[in-house]
Amino acid sequence: MRRREALRVVGSTALWILGRGLALGRATGEPIFRRYPELAADVAVAPDRPFGVKGLGETPLGTSVLIRTRTEQPLHYHRERLEVALVLQGEGRLVVGGREATLRPGQLVVIPPMTAHAFVGQMDILSRFSPKLMGDVVFVQAGSGPNEGTPLILDYRPPEIPQDRPFAATPLANAPLGTVVAVATRLGQPWHYHRSKDEQIYVVAGEGVAQVELTRKRVGPGSLVLVPAGAIHQFQGSLQFVSVFGPALMGDVVFL
């Protein structure tokens, strides 16, 4: 078994060398690998606080955080950032403009800039912000706050994979600052990179291996992978995952 795995690593390294030689440009940062629920083990919300936040990592074009609500994350908005929130655990409600919508695990919420919103209930939420989150949050002290956009609530469903294809991808949402895509692989996803888009990947189901440049890790349900623009990467195995790209994904992918 060890010999077989060693051969796989050697083979992947050789393919990486070939792929890196074909790729135009270089990775703009380092990849980040995390896994839920382990990444949330040290997130404690004080009794006098309604929520807590833990930074999970940044790439040049985006920030990923875990939000844990004890009662709520009060009404707030982001001046210039798109937020894509994935409910990992618990149930609650999204409040926007005086209206409420129920949230459950596996649902995604795409929230445009300058759109006041609150998460109510006990939940763990993975949020991806594009571009990077830097002093952009404003909590609403009075009134309902700005409402310049319309949030979109999505249910993740893996796409059907054609018999002659190793994987399939289906866009779920597209906005100027980001794109959400559902991906399913039968055998894997070949080496590729994105010229000017960062990618956050969250594995919903399946087991396999992810490799970003020379970093190779086993991944499964709850795995989080942050891939900076320009970094060549691939997946091996049967997987279902959701990708959040920032900014919007338009003809940016290059397969090697």
Secondary structure, 3 states (H helix, E strand, C coil): CHHHHHHHHHHHHHHHHHHHHHCCCCCCCCCEEEECCHHHCCCCCCCCCCEEEEEEEEECCEEEEEEEECCEEEEEEECCCEEEEEEEEEEEEEEECCEEEEECCCEEEEECCCECEEEEEEEEEEEEEECCCCCCEEECCCCCCCECCCCEEEECCCCCCCCCCCEEEEEEEEECCEEEEEEEECCEEEEEEECCCEEEEEEEEEEEEEEECCEEEEECCCEEEEECCCCCEEEEEEEEEEEEEECCCCCCEEEC
